[in-house]
Amino acid sequence: MSYGCREAAANRHRIPLRYIGSGIMRRMSIEHHFTDTGACARHILEALGPDLRVAAPLGLGKPHGLLNALYQRTADDTTRSLRLYTALSLTRPQPEPGLQARFLKPFLQRHFGADQVDPQYALDQAHDALPSNVAVHEFYLQSGAMLHSRDAQCSYISQNYTHVARDLVLQNINLLVQLVARREGPDGVHYSLSCNPDLTLDFLRQNQAAGRQRPLCVAVVHPELPYLGGAAEVDEAYFDLELRPSSSPPLFALPRLAVDEAEYALGLHASALVRDGGCLQIGIGSLSDALVKALLLRQQENILWRRALVALDPAGTTHALASWQGGLAPFKAGLYGASEMVMDGFMHLQRAGILKRRSWGNLALERASVAGRLNPETPGGHYLRGAFFLGTRDLYAWLRETEAADPDAIDMCPVSGVNQLQGVHQSLAILQRRDARFFNTCMMATLLGAVASDTLEDGAVVSGVGGQYNFVAMAHELPDGRSALLLRSTRQHHGGIVSNIRWNYGQTTIPRHLRDICITEYGIADLRGKSDSECVEAMLSICDARFLDALAAQAKSHGKLAVDFRIPEAWRRHRPEVLHAALAPLRRKGLLPTFPFGSDFTEVEQRLLPALNWLQNRAPSVRGKLALLGAWLRPGERVGGEDQALRRMGLSEPVTIGDRLLRRLLLAALRRQPAPPGD
């Protein structure tokens, strides 16, 4: 299309002239401001015509209200079509009827608020109920939410995080919508991409470089979104439309997670691999929380932390690795954070004085810092770089407070600036990430060091690759970087226990040639540069003892382990009861709480959780159902707190036969749990 044709098309659709095609013309301010979401949606549909091809940020940055309005109008009009490209569509849990609904509905109402808005397309897609004129493509799914959606499984796009912007350019996107923070000052209006500079900046830059028509860009202002500067800040002319609704739902806040003993043991091992003065990347979930808590113990309760590590590591494998790859002392120089996701763990590390090593977007300053010639307090600098953030309300408040007190501290930037080393600033990025430790979680690992993190053996996608491959590859590119993949050695499956370490698995996220470090609750397997037989032995050394013989036999039968190999007796101690004994001193001192960073559940709800999990774990299998029947017939002796638990679940005075059944099952489950301290 010639420039004149582009201008005519822009006028016809009333799209402001800026960055169209070659980017010759530029509008200086937004021409259209809306406070009504419906009116904004109607304007967009009129401007862009019947076919919408929409890009929306992952996670927190999606404007659910506007997307819902566009989705509903498309669903109601079969002459229109909508194709949405996004990731991590956050929805509140949808509880099953029965005890789960009785427990979750009051909690969800309290935690998320009555005004919370879910993306309707995600709810419909989960039930394969999208209309035929709507398609939703995600490159990262809310973990486990779409396992049973045929539509989502077919529409999923498997991509490295850093390739999304490149591939999005090919989709002829004509609309980009994003939640933003807004600020007015002497120099006019500015926006912050805040939680999601990750793909927007990269995509629009690459789209312009490819000579493609720029999409209509809509800024949806949220008053609670933290305003972060740096690369995340853009001027008013960056967007074509502004929607500032008269009211906004609360920001989606994740509940704080529980951590169990196996996860704590894993975190303790992992925390010994972190080198003072180094760089840290961590993901999200209970394993990451366990690692953060262990780093805090290393800093604040170093003697007790060391004693626990000795109890967990009688063979000295973790200590040997710590001596040349990590450390056992508290942190003095501190850590620098470079992680695609900024989550609560970084907040806790900063508050404890661990996350504090500054870095600069200047190679000379970085070299001076490494050489000890720079006073970090003089030139500012940041101690945390990220591409998107998602977490609790505490995290959002901390980000706002940090920006106000120390504007340089947090650098939100495109994902290309976090997840890869390519480009003109490669030398600087390598220096910033010195002694980097990249910690990510996975579902399963093989004896040969391959890892499955996102997809089940039958091809069903649990979540997505995201940036995991990026960080593993980066660890191999950095001269002193290491990748550590964290996984529990076992999991519950159909009412039984199975090993997460397998001989082989039908899906791979990280191939065996990129094997580096794997960590379970039983220790660390250093796989880098090892032969296949050495790799098998190292993985066996961190297995649950109940599966050692079978796994060793499989490796021998495939010619990857010497036929005369004998399992060391020390590995036979890899059992939950041994972990329990090793962690007893920390547990008695209250240093391993179920919720290490506080809980969004009340005390009564925390008492109910293990009982409900006990019931849920037994429901899938025949043996479990028999156990539930036995529990129903013999619920056991009364324990403290029953009346409060029944009242919270609405079962104090059951009316129907079904209610009486649920009440009796719940009492049986409560009576089979350990009594809380003080009872």
WOWO-V979074 format. One record per run of one state. SS is the DSSP state (2 for helix, 1 for strand, 0 for the rest). FROM is the first residue (numbers start at 1). TO is the last residue. If there is no record, write none. Layout:
# WOWO-V979074
SS_FROM_TO / SS_FROM_TO
This chain:
# WOWO-V979074
0_1_2 / 2_3_12 / 0_13_31 / 1_32_34 / 0_35_36 / 2_37_48 / 0_49_50 / 1_51_56 / 0_57_58 / 2_59_61 / 0_62_63 / 2_64_75 / 0_76_80 / 1_81_86 / 0_87_98 / 2_99_112 / 0_113_119 / 2_120_126 / 0_127_133 / 1_134_138 / 0_139_149 / 2_150_155 / 0_156_159 / 1_160_160 / 2_161_171 / 0_172_174 / 1_175_185 / 0_186_187 / 1_188_192 / 0_193_195 / 1_196_196 / 0_197_199 / 2_200_209 / 0_210_215 / 1_216_221 / 0_222_229 / 2_230_232 / 1_233_235 / 2_236_238 / 0_239_240 / 1_241_243 / 0_244_260 / 2_261_271 / 0_272_278 / 1_279_282 / 0_283_285 / 2_286_300 / 0_301_301 / 2_302_312 / 0_313_316 / 2_317_325 / 0_326_334 / 1_335_342 / 0_343_343 / 2_344_351 / 0_352_354 / 1_355_355 / 0_356_358 / 1_359_359 / 0_360_362 / 2_363_370 / 0_371_375 / 2_376_379 / 0_380_381 / 1_382_382 / 0_383_383 / 1_384_389 / 0_390_392 / 2_393_405 / 0_406_409 / 1_410_412 / 0_413_414 / 2_415_417 / 0_418_425 / 2_426_432 / 0_433_435 / 1_436_441 / 0_442_443 / 1_444_446 / 0_447_450 / 1_451_452 / 0_453_454 / 1_455_455 / 0_456_460 / 1_461_461 / 0_462_465 / 1_466_466 / 0_467_467 / 2_468_477 / 0_478_481 / 1_482_486 / 0_487_489 / 1_490_493 / 0_494_495 / 1_496_499 / 0_500_500 / 1_501_502 / 0_503_509 / 1_510_510 / 0_511_511 / 2_512_514 / 0_515_516 / 1_517_520 / 0_521_522 / 1_523_526 / 0_527_531 / 2_532_540 / 0_541_544 / 2_545_557 / 0_558_568 / 2_569_573 / 0_574_575 / 2_576_582 / 0_583_583 / 2_584_588 / 0_589_602 / 2_603_619 / 0_620_621 / 2_622_633 / 0_634_641 / 2_642_648 / 0_649_656 / 2_657_670 / 0_671_679
